Amino acid sequence: MKLKMYFLLLALGALTLAFQSCDDDDNDGISVPAELQNALAEKHGNAQRIEWETKGTYYVADFYEDNYEKEAWFTKDGVWQMTETDIPGLAALPAVVKSAFESGRYASWHVDDIDKLERKDVETVYVIEVEQGKQEMDLYYSESGIFIKEVADTDGGHNSEGYLPSDLSAAVRTFINENYPDARIVEMDVEKEMTEVDIIHENKAKELLFTPDGTWVSTSWDVRTSDLPGAVTAAVQARYPDYVIDDADYVETKENEYYWVEAERGEEEVHVKVTAEGVIL
């Protein structure tokens, strides 16, 4: 979706790519202090066939529990951060998650991998990795089957460390608590110096963008094209009569609120900002 890139350009005026180097200093089959063993036993009491290793600054336990292969991440002090569970196939997903995927736009794509992510201080999510030809996407779903987001997989590999939870700044957390009461935080990423927070609020997956100092920039969420107000659809079709509306988001900013509509004609695509009354901005 081009919407995120639009706000990144708007707020920063330029793109700054940041790359993280991979840590190749993993140590397999190591012995760990009792506090780490106790932390694992407290979190996963039925863990069997346990093997420990280090990844970066984390201690990682690979094990089996209840016939599932799992990987639990801890700090050196024994503080649990994340458990990643390998889900063997669509049939093993909760029914609501399986149904959401099968009714979505990627249902015909090949399912390459499925993981359940339980992480400190954020909601549990399922990540379904799909591919079609040379395209690969990671699809995020809540436990209740809400589609959260899609992320293009450009590195062609599985990076568990990228799933680790990040700490929200006090300013960001305060803004969310005050403006989106009872919101459940799903994900937090820092991309191109912008903080992106995914939440579930009023049974919708919403994406919030903040500047590095915690200033709110925008909130957006997906809107089905069939649910667009008639005035919005009419305005876009009048401006671009040969185009087909393909995607839409609702956007809130400090200045205004509008629909961000994507329309296509063959290989060409346009993006239109339209108010609910049909005024093109």
Secondary structure, DSSP 8 states (H G I E B T S, - for coil): --HHHHHHHHHHSS------------EES----HHHHHHHHHH-TT-EEEEEEEETTEEEEEEEETTEEEEEEE-TT--EEEEEEE--SGGGS-HHHHHHHHTSTTTTSEEEEEEEEEETTS--EEEEEEEETTEEEEEEEETT--EEEEEE--S-S--GGGGS-----HHHHHHHHHHSTT-EEEEEEEETTEEEEEEEETTEEEEEEE-TTS-EEEEEEE--GGGS-HHHHHHHHHHSTT-EEEEEEEEEESS-EEEEEEEEETTEEEEEEE-TTS-B-
